[in-house]
């Protein structure tokens, strides 16, 4: 997508393949409008096209292409954005017929990600996904390299050669980026070893549901929380001192969205590993929106894709201060065990805290420990990392009965064995 230095005037196009999905397509277009708004573009109109089958050359029929062309000319549109992924051939044909730039949903999301990537990891992940998306569409983007080929039996020319060179350069860059992400994975493995004795919580959910605000409220973190899509691209992890005896690492992860491109899920595998390695997933949904319950389904689908759908979880409906009552009543019927909060206004946060504590306590062990009185360091470790239920002193030893998280106990056993 090219920003021409002025506010892009766009038309959004969605496709309905049967009468029953018209409402859903309308929701997708509303979501696409929010994505486009995040880029600062102006949506002039939204068009829903009813199709019996997809046209392999132009995605939509020629009649609809002509209809869009009239809108483009009449309203000064300089970009047409489709809610569905288009093939390289379809993109090229539509641009030739409409005379303006054509983009699909994946292109929009990649543009947003590129805009919001701040860290080296996020930039690497976004560049990899962008190049994988660009590679088959190179002919369309590099039109200045194409040459007119004429004559019977002519199969190539300077333009074709240059495009192949560009493709090779991109493939080499993709290979390099994949190696860089493998190195990042190794660094994460080292980091994970330092976190082995902590209970790990991952906040997951649709983008802009308030995950960052929840993290800030629970841990007094200073994560940027804006009313925009995909503000968070990197996983942010903070230590949460829940009470005197319980600590946990809680992570704010990248926001999900419907039709999240597979290239992005693949590229962000190291970021999403935080979700796979968690002990508890907190699924966050925005109960102020009509799409709230769909958000939960979308989250479940992405969790299935990354192999994290069997993890213990809690469902949290956020923004109850501005909730949609009809959605609330449906949510109550479908998810009787869910929690309802307003992270921004700190409403019912203790309910969430208590529920998480119950989940941690399910994983706790009650164990006896006996140590020599002179083992001051080890005694201190027991008191710092365990809930002491009983403590008795004898002539030269101290005997504890404690409760602690199983991973803490595995780590503590190793520390005590070294004494």
C-alpha positions as CSV (number, residue, x, y, z in Angstrom):
1,X,0.0,0.0,0.0
2,X,1.4,3.4,-1.0
3,X,0.7,6.5,1.0
4,X,0.6,9.3,-1.5
5,X,1.2,12.1,1.0
6,X,-2.5,12.9,1.2
7,X,-5.5,11.3,2.8
8,X,-6.3,8.2,0.9
9,X,-10.0,8.1,-0.2
10,X,-11.0,4.5,-0.3
11,X,-14.0,2.2,-1.1
12,X,-14.3,-1.0,0.8
13,X,-15.6,-4.1,-1.0
14,X,-17.0,-7.2,0.6
15,X,-18.4,-10.4,-1.0
16,X,-21.5,-12.3,0.1
17,X,-21.7,-15.8,-1.4
18,X,-25.2,-16.5,0.0
19,X,-28.1,-14.6,1.5
20,X,-27.4,-16.0,5.0
21,X,-23.9,-14.5,5.4
22,X,-24.8,-10.9,4.4
23,X,-24.9,-9.8,8.1
24,X,-21.5,-11.4,8.8
25,X,-20.0,-9.7,5.7
26,X,-21.4,-6.4,6.9
27,X,-19.6,-7.0,10.3
28,X,-16.3,-7.8,8.4
29,X,-16.6,-4.5,6.4
30,X,-17.2,-2.6,9.6
31,X,-14.0,-4.2,11.0
32,X,-12.1,-3.5,7.8
33,X,-13.2,0.2,8.1
34,X,-11.6,0.3,11.6
35,X,-8.4,-1.2,10.2
36,X,-8.3,1.3,7.4
37,X,-9.1,4.1,9.9
38,X,-6.1,3.0,11.9
39,X,-4.0,3.9,8.9
40,X,-5.6,7.3,8.7
41,X,-7.5,6.6,5.4
42,X,-10.9,8.0,4.6
43,X,-13.6,5.5,3.8
44,X,-15.9,7.1,1.3
45,X,-18.3,4.1,0.9
46,X,-18.7,0.4,1.6
47,X,-20.0,-2.0,-1.1
48,X,-21.3,-5.5,-0.6
49,X,-21.2,-7.7,-3.7
50,X,-23.5,-10.8,-4.0
51,X,-21.7,-13.6,-5.9
52,X,-22.6,-17.1,-6.8
53,X,-19.0,-17.9,-7.6
54,X,-15.6,-16.2,-7.5
55,X,-14.3,-14.9,-10.9
56,X,-10.7,-16.2,-11.2
57,X,-9.6,-13.2,-13.2
58,X,-11.2,-10.3,-11.3
59,X,-12.7,-11.9,-8.1
60,X,-16.0,-10.1,-8.8
61,X,-17.8,-10.0,-12.1
62,X,-17.1,-7.5,-14.8
63,X,-20.4,-5.7,-14.2
64,X,-19.5,-5.0,-10.6
65,X,-16.0,-3.9,-11.7
66,X,-17.6,-1.3,-14.0
67,X,-19.9,-0.2,-11.2
68,X,-16.9,0.3,-8.9
69,X,-15.1,2.1,-11.6
70,X,-17.9,4.7,-11.9
71,X,-17.8,5.2,-8.1
72,X,-14.0,5.6,-8.3
73,X,-14.3,8.3,-10.9
74,X,-17.3,10.0,-9.5
75,X,-16.0,10.3,-5.9
76,X,-12.3,10.7,-6.4
77,X,-11.4,7.4,-5.0
78,X,-7.6,6.6,-5.1
79,X,-7.6,3.1,-3.5
80,X,-10.0,0.1,-3.6
81,X,-9.7,-2.3,-0.7
82,X,-11.2,-5.8,-0.7
83,X,-12.1,-7.6,2.5
84,X,-11.0,-10.9,1.0
85,X,-7.5,-12.0,-0.1
86,X,-6.9,-11.5,-3.8
87,X,-4.6,-13.5,-6.0
88,X,-1.7,-11.7,-7.7
89,X,-3.6,-12.1,-11.0
90,X,-6.8,-10.6,-9.6
91,X,-4.9,-7.7,-8.1
92,X,-3.2,-6.9,-11.4
93,X,-6.3,-7.2,-13.5
94,X,-8.4,-5.1,-11.1
95,X,-5.8,-2.3,-11.0
96,X,-5.6,-2.3,-14.8
97,X,-9.4,-2.1,-15.1
98,X,-10.1,0.4,-12.2
99,X,-7.1,2.6,-12.8
100,X,-6.3,2.9,-9.1
101,X,-4.4,0.9,-6.5
102,X,-6.1,-2.2,-5.2
103,X,-5.4,-3.8,-1.9
104,X,-6.8,-6.7,0.2
105,X,-7.3,-7.2,3.9
106,X,-3.9,-8.9,4.4
107,X,-2.2,-5.9,2.7
108,X,-4.0,-3.5,5.1
109,X,-3.0,-5.6,8.2
110,X,0.6,-5.8,7.1
111,X,0.7,-2.0,6.6
112,X,-0.6,-1.5,10.2
113,X,1.9,-4.0,11.6
114,X,4.8,-2.3,9.8
115,X,3.6,1.1,11.2
116,X,3.4,-0.2,14.8
117,X,6.5,-2.5,14.9
118,X,9.0,-1.0,17.3
119,X,11.4,-3.7,18.5
120,X,13.8,-5.6,16.4
121,X,11.8,-8.8,16.9
122,X,8.5,-7.2,15.8
123,X,10.2,-5.5,12.8
124,X,11.8,-8.8,11.7
125,X,8.5,-10.7,12.0
126,X,6.6,-8.0,10.1
127,X,9.2,-7.8,7.3
128,X,9.2,-11.6,6.9
129,X,5.4,-11.7,6.6
130,X,5.4,-8.7,4.2
131,X,8.0,-10.2,1.9
132,X,6.2,-13.6,1.9
133,X,3.0,-11.7,0.9
134,X,4.9,-9.6,-1.7
135,X,6.8,-12.3,-3.5
136,X,4.0,-13.7,-5.6
137,X,2.8,-10.2,-6.3
138,X,6.1,-8.8,-7.4
139,X,5.1,-8.3,-11.0
140,X,2.3,-6.0,-9.9
141,X,4.5,-4.0,-7.7
142,X,7.5,-3.8,-10.0
143,X,5.6,-2.7,-13.1
144,X,8.4,-0.4,-14.0
145,X,10.5,-3.5,-14.8
146,X,8.1,-5.0,-17.2
147,X,8.7,-4.8,-20.9
148,X,6.4,-5.2,-23.9
149,X,7.1,-8.6,-25.3
150,X,6.0,-9.1,-28.9
151,X,6.4,-11.7,-31.7
152,X,5.6,-15.3,-31.9
153,X,7.6,-17.7,-29.7
154,X,9.1,-14.9,-27.6
155,X,9.1,-16.1,-24.0
156,X,11.2,-13.6,-22.1
157,X,13.1,-10.4,-22.1
158,X,15.0,-7.9,-19.9
159,X,11.9,-7.2,-17.8
160,X,11.4,-10.9,-17.0
161,X,15.1,-11.3,-16.1
162,X,15.0,-8.3,-13.7
163,X,11.8,-9.6,-12.0
164,X,13.5,-12.9,-11.5
165,X,16.6,-11.1,-10.0
166,X,14.3,-9.2,-7.6
167,X,12.5,-12.5,-6.6
168,X,15.9,-14.1,-5.8
169,X,16.9,-11.1,-3.7
170,X,13.6,-11.3,-1.8
171,X,13.9,-15.1,-1.3
172,X,17.4,-14.6,0.1
173,X,16.1,-11.9,2.4
174,X,13.3,-14.2,3.6
175,X,15.9,-16.9,4.4
176,X,18.0,-14.4,6.4
177,X,15.0,-13.2,8.3
178,X,14.0,-16.8,9.2
179,X,17.5,-17.4,10.6
180,X,17.2,-14.2,12.6
181,X,13.9,-15.4,14.1
182,X,15.5,-18.8,14.9
183,X,18.2,-16.9,16.9
184,X,15.4,-15.0,18.7
185,X,13.8,-18.3,19.5
186,X,17.1,-19.5,21.1
187,X,17.3,-16.3,23.2
188,X,13.7,-16.9,24.3
189,X,14.6,-20.4,25.4
190,X,17.3,-19.0,27.7
191,X,14.8,-16.5,29.0
192,X,12.3,-19.3,29.6
193,X,14.7,-21.2,31.8
194,X,14.9,-18.2,34.1
195,X,11.1,-18.2,34.3
196,X,10.6,-21.9,35.0
197,X,9.7,-21.4,38.7
198,X,6.9,-19.0,38.0
199,X,3.2,-19.5,37.2
200,X,2.8,-18.0,33.7
201,X,-0.4,-16.2,32.6
202,X,-1.1,-15.1,29.0
203,X,-3.6,-12.4,28.2
204,X,-5.1,-13.2,24.8
205,X,-7.9,-11.7,22.8
206,X,-9.1,-9.6,20.0
207,X,-7.2,-6.5,19.3
208,X,-8.4,-3.4,21.3
209,X,-10.3,-5.4,24.0
210,X,-8.3,-3.9,26.9
211,X,-5.5,-6.5,27.5
212,X,-2.9,-3.9,28.0
213,X,-5.1,-2.0,30.4
214,X,-5.7,-5.2,32.4
215,X,-1.9,-5.7,32.6
216,X,-1.4,-2.1,33.8
217,X,-4.1,-2.5,36.4
218,X,-2.8,-5.7,37.9
219,X,0.9,-5.0,37.8
220,X,1.2,-1.1,37.8
221,X,3.0,-1.6,34.4
222,X,3.2,1.3,32.0
223,X,2.3,-0.5,28.7
224,X,0.8,1.9,26.1
225,X,-3.0,1.3,26.0
226,X,-4.7,3.2,23.1
227,X,-8.1,2.9,21.5
228,X,-6.6,1.7,18.3
229,X,-6.1,-1.7,16.6
230,X,-2.8,-3.5,17.0
231,X,-1.2,-1.0,19.4
232,X,0.6,-4.1,20.9
233,X,2.8,-6.2,18.6
234,X,5.4,-7.4,21.1
235,X,4.7,-9.6,24.1
236,X,5.1,-7.6,27.3
237,X,5.7,-9.6,30.5
238,X,5.6,-8.3,34.0
239,X,6.0,-9.9,37.5
240,X,2.7,-9.8,39.4
241,X,2.9,-10.0,43.2
242,X,-0.7,-11.3,43.7
243,X,-0.4,-11.6,47.5
244,X,2.3,-12.3,50.1
245,X,2.7,-15.9,49.0
246,X,1.9,-15.8,45.3
247,X,3.7,-14.4,42.3
248,X,3.1,-14.9,38.6
249,X,4.4,-13.7,35.3
250,X,1.6,-12.2,33.3
251,X,2.0,-11.4,29.5
252,X,0.1,-9.1,27.2
253,X,0.2,-10.6,23.8
254,X,-0.4,-9.5,20.2
255,X,-4.1,-8.8,19.5
256,X,-6.0,-11.3,17.3
257,X,-8.5,-10.4,14.6
258,X,-10.8,-12.3,12.3
259,X,-9.2,-13.5,9.1
260,X,-5.7,-13.0,10.6
261,X,-3.3,-13.8,7.8
262,X,-1.6,-17.2,8.1
263,X,1.7,-15.5,7.1
264,X,1.4,-13.4,10.2
265,X,0.6,-16.3,12.5
266,X,3.7,-18.1,11.1
267,X,6.0,-15.1,11.4
268,X,4.9,-14.3,14.9
269,X,5.5,-17.9,16.1
270,X,8.1,-16.8,18.6
271,X,5.8,-14.1,20.1
272,X,2.9,-16.5,20.2
273,X,5.2,-19.1,22.0
274,X,4.5,-17.1,25.1
275,X,0.9,-18.2,24.8
276,X,1.8,-21.9,24.2
277,X,4.1,-22.0,27.2
278,X,1.7,-20.4,29.6
279,X,0.0,-22.2,32.5
280,X,-3.2,-20.2,32.2
281,X,-4.8,-18.3,29.3
282,X,-7.0,-15.4,30.1
283,X,-9.3,-14.8,27.1
284,X,-10.4,-11.2,27.0
285,X,-13.4,-9.9,25.1
286,X,-15.0,-6.5,24.7
287,X,-18.6,-6.7,26.0
288,X,-19.4,-3.2,24.8
289,X,-19.4,-4.4,21.1
290,X,-22.0,-6.4,19.2
291,X,-19.2,-8.7,18.0
292,X,-18.1,-9.7,21.5
293,X,-19.1,-13.4,21.3
294,X,-17.6,-13.7,17.8
295,X,-14.3,-12.4,19.4
296,X,-14.2,-15.4,21.7
297,X,-14.7,-17.8,18.8
298,X,-12.0,-15.9,16.8
299,X,-9.6,-16.3,19.8
300,X,-10.4,-20.0,20.0
301,X,-9.6,-20.5,16.3
302,X,-6.2,-18.8,16.6
303,X,-5.4,-20.8,19.7
304,X,-6.2,-23.9,17.7
305,X,-3.9,-22.8,15.0
306,X,-1.0,-22.3,17.3
307,X,-1.6,-25.5,19.4
308,X,-2.7,-23.8,22.6
309,X,-6.4,-24.7,22.6
310,X,-6.1,-27.3,25.4
311,X,-4.6,-25.0,28.0
312,X,-6.6,-24.1,31.2
313,X,-8.4,-20.8,30.6
314,X,-10.6,-18.1,32.1
315,X,-12.9,-15.9,30.0
316,X,-13.0,-12.2,31.0
317,X,-15.5,-9.8,29.5
318,X,-14.0,-6.3,29.8
319,X,-15.6,-2.8,29.6
320,X,-18.8,-3.6,31.7
321,X,-19.1,0.2,32.4
322,X,-20.2,0.6,28.7
323,X,-21.5,-2.9,28.1
324,X,-24.1,-3.9,25.6
325,X,-26.9,-5.3,27.7
326,X,-28.2,-7.7,25.1
327,X,-24.7,-9.1,24.6
328,X,-24.3,-9.4,28.3
329,X,-27.4,-11.5,28.7
330,X,-26.3,-13.8,25.9
331,X,-22.8,-14.1,27.4
332,X,-24.3,-15.0,30.7
333,X,-26.2,-17.9,29.1
334,X,-23.2,-19.2,27.1
335,X,-20.4,-18.6,29.6
336,X,-21.8,-19.0,33.1
337,X,-18.3,-19.2,34.6
338,X,-17.0,-16.0,33.0
339,X,-15.8,-12.9,34.8
340,X,-17.1,-9.4,34.1
341,X,-14.8,-6.4,34.7
342,X,-13.9,-2.9,33.7
343,X,-10.1,-2.7,33.8
344,X,-10.0,1.0,33.0
345,X,-12.3,1.9,35.9
346,X,-10.9,-0.9,38.1
347,X,-14.4,-2.5,38.6
348,X,-14.4,-6.1,39.9
349,X,-10.7,-6.5,39.5
350,X,-10.6,-8.4,42.8
351,X,-12.9,-11.0,41.3
352,X,-10.4,-11.6,38.5
353,X,-7.5,-11.7,41.0
354,X,-9.3,-14.3,43.2
355,X,-10.2,-16.5,40.2
356,X,-6.6,-16.5,39.1
357,X,-5.5,-17.4,42.6
358,X,-7.9,-20.4,42.6
359,X,-6.4,-21.6,39.3
360,X,-2.8,-21.3,40.7
361,X,-3.9,-23.1,43.9
362,X,-5.1,-26.1,41.8
363,X,-1.4,-26.5,40.8
364,X,0.0,-26.2,44.4
365,X,1.5,-29.0,46.4
366,X,1.6,-29.5,50.1
367,X,5.1,-30.8,51.1
368,X,7.3,-31.3,54.2
369,X,10.8,-29.8,54.4
370,X,13.4,-30.3,57.0
371,X,16.6,-28.2,57.1
372,X,19.5,-27.7,59.5
373,X,19.2,-24.5,61.5
374,X,22.6,-23.2,60.1
375,X,21.1,-23.3,56.5
376,X,20.1,-19.7,56.7
377,X,20.0,-19.2,52.9
378,X,17.9,-22.2,52.3
379,X,15.4,-21.4,55.1
380,X,15.1,-17.9,53.6
381,X,14.2,-19.5,50.2
382,X,11.5,-21.6,51.7
383,X,9.9,-18.6,53.4
384,X,10.2,-16.4,50.3
385,X,8.8,-18.9,47.8
386,X,6.3,-21.0,49.8
387,X,3.3,-20.4,52.0
388,X,4.4,-21.8,55.4
389,X,1.5,-23.8,57.0
390,X,3.5,-25.1,59.9
391,X,7.0,-24.4,61.3
392,X,8.6,-26.4,64.2
393,X,12.1,-26.2,65.7
394,X,14.1,-29.0,67.1
395,X,17.7,-29.2,68.6
396,X,19.5,-28.7,65.3
397,X,16.8,-28.6,62.6
398,X,13.7,-26.7,61.6
399,X,10.7,-28.6,60.1
400,X,8.3,-26.9,57.6
401,X,5.0,-27.9,56.1
402,X,4.5,-25.7,53.1
403,X,2.3,-25.1,50.0
404,X,3.9,-24.0,46.8
405,X,3.3,-24.1,43.1
406,X,4.6,-27.3,41.5
407,X,7.1,-25.6,39.3
408,X,8.4,-23.6,42.3
409,X,8.8,-26.9,44.2
410,X,10.8,-28.5,41.4
411,X,13.1,-25.5,41.3
412,X,13.3,-25.3,45.1
413,X,14.2,-29.0,45.4
414,X,17.1,-28.4,43.2
415,X,18.3,-25.4,45.2
416,X,18.0,-27.2,48.5
417,X,19.8,-30.3,47.1
418,X,22.9,-28.1,46.5
419,X,23.2,-27.2,50.1
